């Protein structure tokens, strides 16, 4: 009797890691413009992406039907900020987690130089 080899899939849990090549860096824009941040992460299971301001302030984002919402955190790979002003300047955190410690984050700074302010 010839035995066939048994193939098994082995899944290992891999903690999240931010992929810098698919993630925004610091951004400088004029006041009143819209801004889009992107964050890419690898790991197994697939990481979830959460955005928040480093200072704990609200995010002013475009919602699903393009309405503007004020939220504390935002879930998703792409964060769209609507008509930014000086109050929205500062550091934003892209946080990747997948229940395999540790969660990781990247700090992205939004700059609006005074010469660009209305």
Phi, psi and omega per residue, in radians:
X1 nan 2.233 3.137
X2 -1.670 2.256 3.122
X3 -1.660 2.365 3.076
X4 -1.508 2.509 3.090
X5 -1.152 2.541 3.131
X6 -1.736 2.169 3.103
X7 -1.766 2.308 3.107
X8 -2.226 2.463 3.039
X9 -1.538 2.251 3.082
X10 -1.986 2.110 -3.140
X11 -1.846 2.182 3.077
X12 -1.888 2.523 3.084
X13 -1.409 2.318 -3.128
X14 -2.183 2.196 3.138
X15 -1.091 2.758 -3.124
X16 -1.190 2.656 3.071
X17 -2.503 2.290 3.127
X18 -1.322 2.257 3.107
X19 -1.584 1.785 -3.074
X20 -1.060 -0.520 -3.109
X21 -1.217 -0.376 3.125
X22 -1.932 0.284 -3.069
X23 -2.155 2.433 -3.138
X24 -1.074 2.643 2.961
X25 -1.809 -3.019 3.111
X26 -0.987 2.529 -3.044
X27 -2.223 2.388 3.044
X28 -2.069 2.207 -3.117
X29 -2.436 2.943 3.030
X30 -1.428 2.598 3.063
X31 -1.040 2.410 3.132
X32 1.657 -0.220 3.114
X33 -1.406 2.798 3.003
X34 -1.564 2.615 -3.114
X35 -2.250 2.437 3.050
X36 -2.136 2.123 3.025
X37 -1.794 2.485 3.014
X38 -2.173 2.627 3.140
X39 -2.449 2.250 3.141
X40 -2.152 2.393 -3.136
X41 -2.448 2.641 3.080
X42 -2.003 2.883 3.107
X43 2.571 2.983 3.094
X44 -2.436 2.130 0.014
X45 -1.135 2.913 -3.096
X46 -0.984 2.234 -3.117
X47 -1.170 2.596 2.981
X48 -1.631 2.505 -3.140
X49 -1.916 2.277 3.096
X50 -2.229 2.365 3.106
X51 -1.933 2.527 2.985
X52 -2.751 2.823 3.056
X53 -1.404 2.499 3.140
X54 -1.108 -0.583 -3.114
X55 -1.485 0.042 3.127
X56 1.447 0.012 3.139
X57 -1.208 2.984 -3.138
X58 -1.341 2.652 2.983
X59 -1.707 2.388 3.061
X60 -1.902 1.815 -2.938
X61 -2.109 2.803 2.960
X62 -1.423 2.200 3.097
X63 -1.417 -3.016 -3.092
X64 -1.027 -0.716 -3.124
X65 -1.768 0.482 3.084
X66 1.226 0.190 3.026
X67 -1.345 2.709 -3.112
X68 -1.622 2.291 -3.112
X69 -2.210 2.627 3.064
X70 -1.915 2.011 -3.057
X71 -2.345 2.775 3.093
X72 -1.465 -0.636 3.101
X73 -2.395 2.788 3.119
X74 -2.399 2.304 -3.132
X75 -1.796 2.263 3.105
X76 2.481 2.789 -3.081
X77 -1.208 -0.545 -3.061
X78 -2.033 2.209 3.092
X79 -1.925 2.086 -3.141
X80 -1.917 2.038 3.106
X81 -1.709 2.389 -3.059
X82 -1.696 2.288 2.998
X83 0.670 1.193 -3.048
X84 -1.117 2.589 3.023
X85 -2.386 -3.120 -3.061
X86 -0.964 -0.560 -3.129
X87 -1.155 -0.345 -3.135
X88 -1.669 -0.054 3.068
X89 -1.125 2.642 3.078
X90 2.330 -2.879 -3.051
X91 -1.696 2.373 3.082
X92 -2.030 2.506 3.141
X93 -1.964 2.236 2.964
X94 -1.693 2.069 -3.079
X95 -2.031 2.153 3.128
X96 -1.903 2.261 3.103
X97 -2.507 2.653 3.113
X98 -2.590 0.436 -3.137
X99 1.220 0.133 2.998
X100 -1.951 1.896 -3.073
X101 -1.102 2.653 -0.076
X102 -1.643 2.723 2.936
X103 -1.201 2.659 -3.140
X104 -2.231 2.756 3.137
X105 -2.482 2.771 3.017
X106 -2.255 2.384 -3.141
X107 -1.666 2.197 3.125
X108 -2.177 2.225 -3.062
X109 -1.810 2.336 3.059
X110 -1.749 2.115 3.134
X111 -1.937 2.409 2.954
X112 -2.263 1.652 -3.105
X113 -1.051 2.601 -3.123
X114 -0.986 -0.609 3.136
X115 -1.161 -0.303 3.109
X116 -1.669 -0.148 -3.080
X117 -1.367 2.520 -3.119
X118 -1.422 nan nan
